Amino acid sequence: MHERAQRFDPRQTMQRTDFEVFHYREPKPEGVEVHHHDFYEVYFLLGGEVDYWVEGRVFPLRQGDLLLIGPSELHRPIVKQGSTYERIVLWIDRNFLEDLSQEVDLTRCFDRALSTHTNLVRPSAAERGAVMSRLGDLVRE
């Protein structure tokens, strides 16, 4: 999938009013500081040795892991140097996601107030394939 990867854009603001999707691949990743934003982020790790820090918790990631990061949550990747870092990042505007939540509240999976909340989702092999396929469709569009 890396043939469609783009150059990393360090901005942390959305330019569109619905969603933005990025496929990044970097053989020598630069460090990213702790940051937050006012939109939802879905992060899908394609490759690299990465731990991810979210609000004081560190998640050791595996290829195919998903992170769900809500608005205002402080976060940053911790990438091992020498590791090619590849991921797909989907940013979703708050209002856009709420508008999509007609029958099911799509924002609940980001709700830190829920006792079952976790930022890390580790899909099964079949689920990973489906997630990669859908995110790949978004990247191509």
DSSP file with accessible surface (Angstrom, degrees, kcal/mol):
  #  RESIDUE AA STRUCTURE BP1 BP2  ACC     N-H-->O    O-->H-N    N-H-->O    O-->H-N    TCO  KAPPA ALPHA  PHI   PSI    X-CA   Y-CA   Z-CA
    1    1 A M    >         0   0   62      0, 0.0     3,-1.8     0, 0.0     4,-0.1   0.000 360.0 360.0 360.0 -15.5    0.0    0.0    0.0
    2    2 A H  G >   +     0   0   99      1,-0.3     3,-1.7     2,-0.2    23,-0.1   0.652 360.0  82.0 -65.8 -11.0    3.0    2.4    0.5
    3    3 A E  G 3  S+     0   0  138      1,-0.3    -1,-0.3     3,-0.0     0, 0.0   0.741  93.9  48.4 -64.5 -19.3    3.0    3.4   -3.2
    4    4 A R  G <  S+     0   0  126     -3,-1.8    -1,-0.3     2,-0.1    19,-0.2   0.352  84.6 126.1 -99.4   4.2    0.2    5.8   -2.3
    5    5 A A    <   -     0   0   33     -3,-1.7     2,-0.3    -4,-0.1    19,-0.2  -0.291  45.3-152.0 -65.7 149.6    1.9    7.3    0.7
    6    6 A Q  B     -a   24   0A  78     17,-3.6    19,-0.8     1,-0.0     2,-0.2  -0.748  28.2 -82.2-117.7 168.0    2.4   11.1    0.8
    7    7 A R        -     0   0  228     -2,-0.3    19,-0.1    17,-0.1    16,-0.1  -0.470  57.4 -98.0 -69.7 138.1    4.9   13.4    2.4
    8    8 A F        -     0   0   53     -2,-0.2    -1,-0.1    17,-0.1    16,-0.0  -0.315  32.4-156.3 -61.4 132.3    4.2   14.0    6.1
    9    9 A D        -     0   0   57      2,-0.1    -1,-0.1     1,-0.1    -3,-0.0  -0.957   2.1-158.3-110.3 113.5    2.4   17.3    6.7
   10   10 A P        +     0   0   93      0, 0.0    -1,-0.1     0, 0.0    -2,-0.0   0.566  52.9 118.2 -74.6  -4.1    3.0   18.5   10.3
   11   11 A R        -     0   0   45      1,-0.1    -2,-0.1     2,-0.0     0, 0.0  -0.241  48.4-161.7 -62.2 150.4   -0.1   20.8   10.5
   12   12 A Q        +     0   0   49      2,-0.1     2,-0.4    24,-0.0    -1,-0.1  -0.107  60.2  88.6-124.3  33.5   -2.6   19.8   13.1
   13   13 A T  S    S-     0   0   92     24,-0.1     2,-0.3    25,-0.0    -2,-0.0  -0.973  73.6-119.9-130.2 147.6   -5.6   21.7   11.8
   14   14 A M        -     0   0   37     -2,-0.4    -2,-0.1     1,-0.1     6,-0.0  -0.643  14.6-168.8 -86.0 145.0   -8.2   20.6    9.3
   15   15 A Q  S    S+     0   0  148     -2,-0.3     2,-0.2     4,-0.0    -1,-0.1   0.592  72.5  60.7-102.7 -17.7   -8.7   22.5    6.1
   16   16 A R  S    S-     0   0  129      1,-0.0     4,-0.1     2,-0.0    -2,-0.1  -0.628  77.3-132.4-104.5 169.5  -12.0   20.8    5.2
   17   17 A T  S    S+     0   0  122     -2,-0.2    79,-0.2     2,-0.1     3,-0.1   0.357  96.9  33.8-105.0   6.1  -15.3   20.8    7.1
   18   18 A D  S    S-     0   0   38      1,-0.3    75,-2.8    78,-0.1     2,-0.3   0.631 116.6 -38.5-121.7 -72.0  -16.0   17.0    6.9
   19   19 A F  E     - B   0  92A  52     73,-0.2     2,-0.3    77,-0.1    -1,-0.3  -0.985  38.5-155.0-155.4 162.2  -12.9   14.8    7.0
   20   20 A E  E     - B   0  91A  12     71,-2.1    71,-3.3    -2,-0.3     2,-0.4  -0.988  10.6-161.5-138.3 144.6   -9.4   14.4    5.8
   21   21 A V  E     - B   0  90A  29     -2,-0.3     2,-0.4    69,-0.2    69,-0.2  -0.988   6.6-173.6-131.9 140.2   -7.4   11.3    5.3
   22   22 A F  E     - B   0  89A  12     67,-2.5    67,-2.7    -2,-0.4     2,-0.5  -0.988  15.6-158.9-133.9 141.0   -3.6   10.9    5.0
   23   23 A H  E     - B   0  88A   0     -2,-0.4   -17,-3.6    65,-0.2     2,-0.4  -0.967  24.0-175.9-118.6 109.9   -1.3    7.9    4.2
   24   24 A Y  E     +aB   6  87A   7     63,-2.5    63,-2.4    -2,-0.5     2,-0.4  -0.881  14.0 175.4-111.9 141.1    2.2    8.6    5.5
   25   25 A R  E     + B   0  86A  94    -19,-0.8    61,-0.2    -2,-0.4   -17,-0.1  -0.951   6.7 173.7-143.5 121.2    5.3    6.6    5.1
   26   26 A E  E     - B   0  85A  27     59,-2.4    59,-2.7    -2,-0.4    -2,-0.0  -0.979  24.1-164.4-134.0 121.0    8.7    7.8    6.4
   27   27 A P  S    S+     0   0   81      0, 0.0    55,-0.2     0, 0.0    -1,-0.1   0.817  98.5  28.2 -70.3 -29.3   11.9    5.9    6.5
   28   28 A K  S    S-     0   0  179     53,-0.1    56,-0.1    57,-0.1    53,-0.1  -0.717  89.8-159.5-130.3  80.0   13.4    8.4    8.9
   29   29 A P        -     0   0    6      0, 0.0     2,-0.3     0, 0.0    53,-0.1  -0.310   9.6-134.4 -67.1 142.2   10.5    9.9   10.9
   30   30 A E        -     0   0  166      1,-0.1    49,-0.0    51,-0.0    -4,-0.0  -0.635  34.6 -94.1 -87.1 154.0   10.9   13.2   12.6
   31   31 A G        -     0   0   61     -2,-0.3     2,-0.5    47,-0.0    -1,-0.1  -0.331  32.4-147.9 -68.0 146.2    9.6   13.5   16.2
   32   32 A V        -     0   0   23     45,-0.5     3,-0.1    -3,-0.1     2,-0.0  -0.983  15.6-133.2-116.6 128.5    6.1   14.8   16.8
   33   33 A E        -     0   0  148     -2,-0.5    42,-0.1     1,-0.2     2,-0.1  -0.306  37.8 -79.4 -74.6 162.7    5.5   16.8   19.9
   34   34 A V        +     0   0   67     42,-0.1     2,-0.3    40,-0.1    42,-0.2  -0.405  69.2 154.8 -59.5 133.8    2.6   16.2   22.2
   35   35 A H  B     -F   75   0B  29     40,-2.0    40,-2.1    38,-0.1     2,-0.3  -0.924  28.9-158.1-152.6 174.0   -0.5   17.9   20.7
   36   36 A H        -     0   0  102     -2,-0.3     2,-0.3    38,-0.2    38,-0.1  -0.942   7.5-163.8-150.0 168.1   -4.2   17.9   20.5
   37   37 A H        -     0   0    8     -2,-0.3    35,-3.2    33,-0.3    36,-0.2  -0.926  32.9-110.0-149.2 175.2   -6.9   19.1   18.1
   38   38 A D  S    S+     0   0  110     -2,-0.3    56,-0.4    33,-0.2     2,-0.3   0.116  91.5  67.1-100.6  23.1  -10.6   19.9   18.0
   39   39 A F  S    S-     0   0    1     31,-0.1     2,-0.2    54,-0.1    -2,-0.2  -0.821  87.9 -92.3-132.5 171.2  -11.6   17.0   15.7
   40   40 A Y  E     -C   92   0A  21     52,-2.8    52,-2.6    -2,-0.3     2,-0.4  -0.602  35.1-156.9 -84.0 148.1  -11.6   13.2   16.0
   41   41 A E  E     -CD  91  69A   7     28,-2.6    28,-2.9    -2,-0.2     2,-0.5  -0.995  11.1-168.7-130.3 130.9   -8.7   11.1   14.8
   42   42 A V  E     -CD  90  68A  22     48,-2.9    48,-3.1    -2,-0.4     2,-0.4  -0.986  15.3-167.9-114.4 122.0   -8.6    7.5   13.7
   43   43 A Y  E     -CD  89  67A   1     24,-2.5    24,-2.5    -2,-0.5     2,-0.5  -0.943   7.2-170.8-117.2 129.0   -5.1    6.2   13.4
   44   44 A F  E     -CD  88  66A   0     44,-2.7    44,-2.3    -2,-0.4     2,-0.5  -0.972  16.6-141.6-125.2 115.7   -4.2    2.9   11.7
   45   45 A L  E     +C   87   0A   0     20,-2.3    19,-3.3    -2,-0.5    42,-0.2  -0.660  24.3 171.2 -82.2 122.2   -0.6    1.6   12.0
   46   46 A L  E     -     0   0A  11     40,-2.5     2,-0.3    -2,-0.5    41,-0.2   0.721  64.8 -19.4 -97.1 -29.8    0.6   -0.1    8.8
   47   47 A G  E    S+C   86   0A  15     39,-2.1    39,-2.4    15,-0.1    -1,-0.3  -0.973  83.8  71.7-174.0 158.4    4.3   -0.5    9.9
   48   48 A G  S    S-     0   0   30     -2,-0.3     2,-0.8    37,-0.2    37,-0.1  -0.315  75.6 -76.5 113.7 161.9    7.1    0.5   12.1
   49   49 A E        +     0   0  112     31,-0.3    31,-2.7    -2,-0.1     2,-0.4  -0.881  66.7 162.3 -97.9 106.6    8.0    0.1   15.8
   50   50 A V  E     -G   79   0B   5     -2,-0.8    11,-2.4    11,-0.4     2,-0.4  -0.986  32.4-170.0-136.0 133.9    5.7    2.6   17.5
   51   51 A D  E     -GH  78  60B  67     27,-2.6    27,-3.3    -2,-0.4     2,-0.5  -0.892  22.8-147.7-107.0 150.9    4.5    3.3   21.0
   52   52 A Y  E     -GH  77  59B   6      7,-2.3     7,-2.9    -2,-0.4     2,-0.5  -0.983   2.0-151.5-127.8 125.5    1.7    5.8   21.2
   53   53 A W  E     +GH  76  58B  64     23,-2.8    23,-2.1    -2,-0.5     2,-0.4  -0.835  19.4 172.5 -96.1 123.0    1.2    8.2   24.2
   54   54 A V  E >   -GH  75  57B   1      3,-2.9     3,-2.4    -2,-0.5    21,-0.2  -0.968  69.1 -29.4-134.1 116.7   -2.4    9.3   24.8
   55   55 A E  T 3  S-     0   0   70     19,-2.6    20,-0.1    -2,-0.4     3,-0.1   0.851 127.4 -42.7  47.4  45.1   -3.3   11.3   27.9
   56   56 A G  T 3  S+     0   0   53      1,-0.2     2,-0.4    18,-0.1    -1,-0.3   0.353 117.1 107.7  89.2  -8.5   -0.5    9.7   30.0
   57   57 A R  E <   -H   54   0B 138     -3,-2.4    -3,-2.9     2,-0.0     2,-0.5  -0.864  57.0-147.8-103.2 140.8   -1.0    6.1   28.9
   58   58 A V  E     -H   53   0B  73     -2,-0.4    -5,-0.2    -5,-0.2    -7,-0.0  -0.937   8.8-163.7-110.4 125.6    1.5    4.5   26.5
   59   59 A F  E     -H   52   0B   7     -7,-2.9    -7,-2.3    -2,-0.5     2,-0.6  -0.934  13.4-144.3-108.9 112.4    0.2    1.9   24.1
   60   60 A P  E     -H   51   0B  85      0, 0.0    -9,-0.2     0, 0.0     2,-0.2  -0.663  31.5-145.2 -72.1 120.0    2.8   -0.4   22.5
   61   61 A L        -     0   0   20    -11,-2.4   -11,-0.4    -2,-0.6     2,-0.3  -0.609  16.3-159.4 -95.9 152.4    1.4   -0.8   19.0
   62   62 A R    >   -     0   0  156     -2,-0.2     3,-2.2   -13,-0.1   -17,-0.2  -0.879  43.7 -81.0-117.6 156.0    1.3   -3.7   16.6
   63   63 A Q  T 3  S+     0   0  135     -2,-0.3   -17,-0.2     1,-0.3   -16,-0.1  -0.289 120.3  27.6 -54.8 132.0    0.8   -3.6   12.8
   64   64 A G  T 3  S+     0   0    3    -19,-3.3    -1,-0.3     1,-0.3     2,-0.1   0.401  87.8 138.8  93.1  -2.1   -2.9   -3.3   12.2
   65   65 A D    <   -     0   0    2     -3,-2.2   -20,-2.3   -20,-0.2     2,-0.4  -0.479  40.4-147.4 -74.1 149.4   -3.8   -1.6   15.5
   66   66 A L  E     -DE  44 121A  20     55,-3.0    55,-3.0   -22,-0.2     2,-0.4  -0.924   6.4-160.7-113.9 141.3   -6.3    1.3   15.5
   67   67 A L  E     -DE  43 120A   0    -24,-2.5   -24,-2.5    -2,-0.4     2,-0.6  -0.981   4.0-157.4-118.5 136.3   -6.2    4.2   17.9
   68   68 A L  E     -D   42   0A  22     51,-2.5     2,-0.5    -2,-0.4   -26,-0.2  -0.958  15.1-175.2-113.0 113.4   -9.3    6.3   18.5
   69   69 A I  E     -D   41   0A   0    -28,-2.9   -28,-2.6    -2,-0.6     3,-0.1  -0.946  10.6-148.7-118.8 121.1   -8.4    9.8   19.7
   70   70 A G    >   -     0   0    3     -2,-0.5     3,-1.8    40,-0.2   -33,-0.3  -0.346  36.9 -72.8 -84.0 165.8  -11.0   12.3   20.7
   71   71 A P  T 3  S+     0   0   25      0, 0.0   -33,-0.2     0, 0.0    -1,-0.2  -0.276 117.9  12.6 -56.0 139.5  -11.0   16.0   20.5
   72   72 A S  T 3  S+     0   0   69    -35,-3.2     2,-0.5     1,-0.2   -34,-0.1   0.386  88.2 137.5  73.1  -0.6   -8.7   17.7   23.0
   73   73 A E    <   -     0   0    6     -3,-1.8    -1,-0.2   -36,-0.2     2,-0.2  -0.652  55.3-127.8 -76.2 126.7   -6.9   14.4   24.0
   74   74 A L        +     0   0   63     -2,-0.5   -19,-2.6   -38,-0.1     2,-0.3  -0.539  45.4 153.6 -71.9 136.1   -3.2   15.0   24.3
   75   75 A H  E     +FG  35  54B   0    -40,-2.1   -40,-2.0   -21,-0.2   -21,-0.2  -0.987  21.3 171.3-160.0 162.0   -1.2   12.5   22.2
   76   76 A R  E     - G   0  53B  67    -23,-2.1   -23,-2.8    -2,-0.3     2,-0.2  -0.896  30.6-115.1-170.4 147.1    2.0   11.7   20.3
   77   77 A P  E     - G   0  52B  10      0, 0.0     2,-0.5     0, 0.0   -45,-0.5  -0.610  15.5-153.7 -82.9 150.0    3.7    8.8   18.6
   78   78 A I  E     - G   0  51B  63    -27,-3.3   -27,-2.6    -2,-0.2     2,-0.5  -0.943  21.0-170.4-121.9 101.7    7.0    7.5   19.9
   79   79 A V  E     - G   0  50B  27     -2,-0.5     2,-0.3   -29,-0.2   -29,-0.2  -0.842  23.4-123.0-103.5 129.8    8.7    6.0   16.9
   80   80 A K    >   -     0   0  122    -31,-2.7     3,-1.5    -2,-0.5   -31,-0.3  -0.514  36.1-113.1 -68.4 127.8   11.9    3.9   17.2
   81   81 A Q  T 3  S+     0   0  128     -2,-0.3     3,-0.1     1,-0.2    -1,-0.1  -0.329 102.2  33.6 -61.2 144.1   14.6    5.4   15.1
   82   82 A G  T 3  S+     0   0   76      1,-0.3     2,-0.5   -55,-0.2    -1,-0.2   0.407  93.7 114.3  88.3  -1.9   15.6    3.3   12.1
   83   83 A S  S <  S-     0   0   11     -3,-1.5     2,-0.4   -34,-0.1    -1,-0.3  -0.894  71.3-125.6-104.6 124.3   12.0    2.0   11.8
   84   84 A T        -     0   0   54     -2,-0.5     2,-0.6   -56,-0.1   -56,-0.1  -0.594  28.7-147.6 -69.5 122.9   10.1    2.9    8.7
   85   85 A Y  E     +B   26   0A   6    -59,-2.7   -59,-2.4    -2,-0.4     2,-0.4  -0.850  24.4 169.6-102.9 115.0    6.9    4.5   10.0
   86   86 A E  E     +BC  25  47A  23    -39,-2.4   -40,-2.5    -2,-0.6   -39,-2.1  -0.990   8.3 142.4-131.5 133.5    3.7    4.0    8.0
   87   87 A R  E     -BC  24  45A   8    -63,-2.4   -63,-2.5    -2,-0.4     2,-0.4  -0.984  41.1-126.5-158.4 163.1    0.2    4.8    8.9
   88   88 A I  E     -BC  23  44A   1    -44,-2.3   -44,-2.7    -2,-0.3     2,-0.5  -0.976  25.5-164.6-115.3 133.2   -3.2    6.0    7.7
   89   89 A V  E     -BC  22  43A   9    -67,-2.7   -67,-2.5    -2,-0.4     2,-0.5  -0.980   3.9-166.7-122.9 126.8   -4.7    8.9    9.7
   90   90 A L  E     -BC  21  42A  20    -48,-3.1   -48,-2.9    -2,-0.5     2,-0.5  -0.967   3.5-164.4-114.4 120.5   -8.4    9.9    9.3
   91   91 A W  E     -BC  20  41A   8    -71,-3.3   -71,-2.1    -2,-0.5     2,-0.5  -0.911   7.1-168.5-103.3 133.7   -9.4   13.2   10.8
   92   92 A I  E     -BC  19  40A  19    -52,-2.6   -52,-2.8    -2,-0.5   -73,-0.2  -0.982  21.1-124.2-128.8 124.1  -13.2   13.7   11.2
   93   93 A D     >  -     0   0   39    -75,-2.8     4,-2.4    -2,-0.5     5,-0.2  -0.323  21.8-125.6 -62.1 141.1  -14.8   17.0   12.0
   94   94 A R  H  > S+     0   0   96    -56,-0.4     4,-2.4     1,-0.2     5,-0.2   0.928 109.1  44.7 -54.7 -52.1  -17.0   17.0   15.2
   95   95 A N  H  > S+     0   0  101      1,-0.2     4,-2.5     2,-0.2    -1,-0.2   0.891 111.6  53.4 -64.2 -38.0  -20.1   18.3   13.5
   96   96 A F  H  > S+     0   0   58    -79,-0.2     4,-1.7     2,-0.2    -1,-0.2   0.938 111.0  45.7 -63.1 -44.9  -19.7   16.0   10.5
   97   97 A L  H  X S+     0   0   10     -4,-2.4     4,-0.9     1,-0.2     9,-0.3   0.912 112.5  50.8 -67.2 -39.3  -19.5   12.9   12.8
   98   98 A E  H >< S+     0   0   94     -4,-2.4     3,-0.7    -5,-0.2    -1,-0.2   0.905 108.7  52.2 -64.0 -39.3  -22.4   14.0   14.8
   99   99 A D  H 3< S+     0   0  108     -4,-2.5    -1,-0.2     1,-0.2    -2,-0.2   0.845 107.9  52.0 -64.3 -33.8  -24.5   14.5   11.6
  100  100 A L  H 3< S+     0   0   92     -4,-1.7     2,-1.9     1,-0.2     3,-0.4   0.685  89.5  86.4 -73.3 -17.5  -23.6   11.0   10.6
  101  101 A S    <<  +     0   0   24     -4,-0.9    -1,-0.2    -3,-0.7    -3,-0.1  -0.381  48.3 131.0 -84.7  61.7  -24.8    9.7   13.9
  102  102 A Q  S    S+     0   0  155     -2,-1.9    -1,-0.2    -3,-0.1     3,-0.1   0.959  85.1   9.6 -78.3 -54.3  -28.5    9.3   13.0
  103  103 A E  S    S+     0   0  193     -3,-0.4     2,-0.4     1,-0.3    -2,-0.1   0.724 136.3  34.3 -98.6 -28.1  -29.2    5.7   14.2
  104  104 A V  S    S-     0   0   98     -4,-0.3     2,-1.2     0, 0.0    -1,-0.3  -0.996  82.6-120.7-130.8 134.8  -26.0    5.0   16.2
  105  105 A D    >   -     0   0   76     -2,-0.4     3,-1.2     1,-0.2     4,-0.3  -0.626  27.4-173.7 -76.7  99.1  -23.9    7.5   18.1
  106  106 A L  T 3  S+     0   0   72     -2,-1.2     3,-0.4    -9,-0.3    -1,-0.2   0.627  76.9  66.5 -71.2 -12.7  -20.6    7.3   16.4
  107  107 A T  T >  S+     0   0   24      1,-0.2     3,-1.8     2,-0.1     4,-0.3   0.665  78.2  83.5 -81.9 -15.0  -18.9    9.6   18.9
  108  108 A R  G X  S+     0   0  131     -3,-1.2     3,-1.6     1,-0.3    -1,-0.2   0.824  79.7  63.4 -60.0 -33.7  -19.3    7.0   21.8
  109  109 A C  G 3  S+     0   0   64     -3,-0.4     9,-0.3    -4,-0.3    -1,-0.3   0.679 106.5  46.1 -68.1 -11.7  -16.2    5.1   20.8
  110  110 A F  G <  S+     0   0   14     -3,-1.8     2,-0.8    -4,-0.1    -1,-0.3   0.410  83.5 118.6-101.8  -2.8  -14.2    8.3   21.6
  111  111 A D    X   -     0   0   65     -3,-1.6     3,-1.3    -4,-0.3     6,-0.1  -0.554  42.7-170.6 -78.8 105.8  -16.0    9.0   24.9
  112  112 A R  T 3  S+     0   0  121     -2,-0.8    -1,-0.2     1,-0.3     5,-0.1   0.683  80.1  70.4 -67.4 -17.9  -13.5    8.9   27.8
  113  113 A A  T 3  S+     0   0   90      3,-0.1    -1,-0.3     2,-0.0     2,-0.2   0.713  77.0  96.9 -75.0 -17.5  -16.3    9.1   30.4
  114  114 A L  S X  S-     0   0   45     -3,-1.3     3,-1.8    -6,-0.2     0, 0.0  -0.519  76.4-136.0 -74.1 137.3  -17.4    5.6   29.6
  115  115 A S  T 3  S+     0   0  127      1,-0.3    -1,-0.1    -2,-0.2    -3,-0.0   0.772 105.6  52.2 -64.7 -24.2  -16.0    2.9   31.9
  116  116 A T  T 3  S+     0   0  122      2,-0.0    -1,-0.3     0, 0.0    -4,-0.1   0.382  83.3 132.2 -91.8   5.1  -15.2    0.7   29.0
  117  117 A H    <   +     0   0   38     -3,-1.8     2,-0.3    -6,-0.1    -7,-0.1  -0.271  22.3 160.0 -64.2 138.2  -13.3    3.4   27.1
  118  118 A T        -     0   0   56     -9,-0.3   -50,-0.1     1,-0.1    -7,-0.0  -0.965  36.8-145.4-149.0 147.2   -9.9    2.6   25.6
  119  119 A N  S    S+     0   0    3     -2,-0.3   -51,-2.5   -65,-0.1     2,-0.5   0.742  81.5  78.7 -79.6 -24.8   -8.0    4.4   22.8
  120  120 A L  E     -E   67   0A  30    -53,-0.2     2,-0.4     2,-0.0   -53,-0.2  -0.741  53.8-178.9 -95.4 129.7   -6.6    1.2   21.5
  121  121 A V  E     -E   66   0A  56    -55,-3.0   -55,-3.0    -2,-0.5    -2,-0.0  -0.997   8.5-165.3-121.9 126.7   -8.5   -1.2   19.3
  122  122 A R        -     0   0   95     -2,-0.4   -57,-0.1   -57,-0.2     6,-0.0  -0.840  17.2-156.9-113.8  91.2   -6.7   -4.4   18.2
  123  123 A P        -     0   0    7      0, 0.0    -2,-0.0     0, 0.0     2,-0.0  -0.254  19.7-106.7 -67.6 155.2   -8.8   -5.9   15.3
  124  124 A S     >  -     0   0   56      1,-0.1     4,-3.0     4,-0.0     5,-0.2  -0.214  42.4 -95.4 -67.3 170.7   -8.8   -9.5   14.3
  125  125 A A  H  > S+     0   0   66      1,-0.2     4,-2.0     2,-0.2     5,-0.1   0.914 127.8  47.2 -58.0 -44.1   -7.0  -10.4   11.1
  126  126 A A  H  > S+     0   0   81      1,-0.2     4,-1.9     2,-0.2    -1,-0.2   0.914 113.1  48.5 -65.3 -41.4  -10.3  -10.3    9.1
  127  127 A E  H  > S+     0   0  109      2,-0.2     4,-2.8     1,-0.2    -2,-0.2   0.896 108.3  54.7 -65.8 -39.6  -11.2   -7.0   10.7
  128  128 A R  H  X S+     0   0   82     -4,-3.0     4,-2.9     1,-0.2     5,-0.2   0.915 107.3  50.8 -58.9 -43.5   -7.8   -5.5    9.9
  129  129 A G  H  X S+     0   0   42     -4,-2.0     4,-2.3    -5,-0.2    -1,-0.2   0.916 111.6  47.0 -60.9 -41.9   -8.2   -6.4    6.3
  130  130 A A  H  X S+     0   0   46     -4,-1.9     4,-2.5     2,-0.2    -2,-0.2   0.920 113.2  48.2 -66.4 -43.0  -11.6   -4.8    6.2
  131  131 A V  H  X S+     0   0   35     -4,-2.8     4,-2.9     2,-0.2     5,-0.3   0.944 112.6  48.5 -62.9 -46.0  -10.4   -1.6    7.9
  132  132 A M  H  X S+     0   0   65     -4,-2.9     4,-2.6     1,-0.2    -1,-0.2   0.906 111.1  51.2 -62.3 -39.2   -7.4   -1.4    5.6
  133  133 A S  H  X S+     0   0   50     -4,-2.3     4,-2.1    -5,-0.2    -1,-0.2   0.940 113.0  43.9 -63.3 -47.0   -9.6   -1.9    2.6
  134  134 A R  H  X S+     0   0  157     -4,-2.5     4,-1.9     2,-0.2    -2,-0.2   0.920 116.0  46.5 -66.8 -43.0  -12.0    0.9    3.6
  135  135 A L  H  X S+     0   0   13     -4,-2.9     4,-2.6     2,-0.2    -1,-0.2   0.904 110.6  53.8 -66.6 -37.7   -9.2    3.3    4.6
  136  136 A G  H  X S+     0   0    1     -4,-2.6     4,-2.5    -5,-0.3    -2,-0.2   0.900 106.1  53.3 -60.9 -39.8   -7.5    2.5    1.3
  137  137 A D  H  X S+     0   0   70     -4,-2.1     4,-1.7     1,-0.2    -1,-0.2   0.920 109.5  48.4 -59.9 -44.1  -10.7    3.4   -0.5
  138  138 A L  H  < S+     0   0   57     -4,-1.9    -2,-0.2     2,-0.2    -1,-0.2   0.913 110.5  50.8 -62.8 -43.8  -10.7    6.8    1.3
  139  139 A V  H  < S+     0   0   30     -4,-2.6    -2,-0.2     1,-0.2    -1,-0.2   0.930 110.7  49.3 -60.3 -44.5   -7.1    7.5    0.5
  140  140 A R  H  <        0   0  111     -4,-2.5    -1,-0.2     1,-0.2    -2,-0.2   0.823 360.0 360.0 -65.9 -32.9   -7.7    6.7   -3.2
  141  141 A E     <        0   0  196     -4,-1.7    -1,-0.2    -5,-0.2    -2,-0.2   0.795 360.0 360.0 -70.5 360.0  -10.7    9.0   -3.4
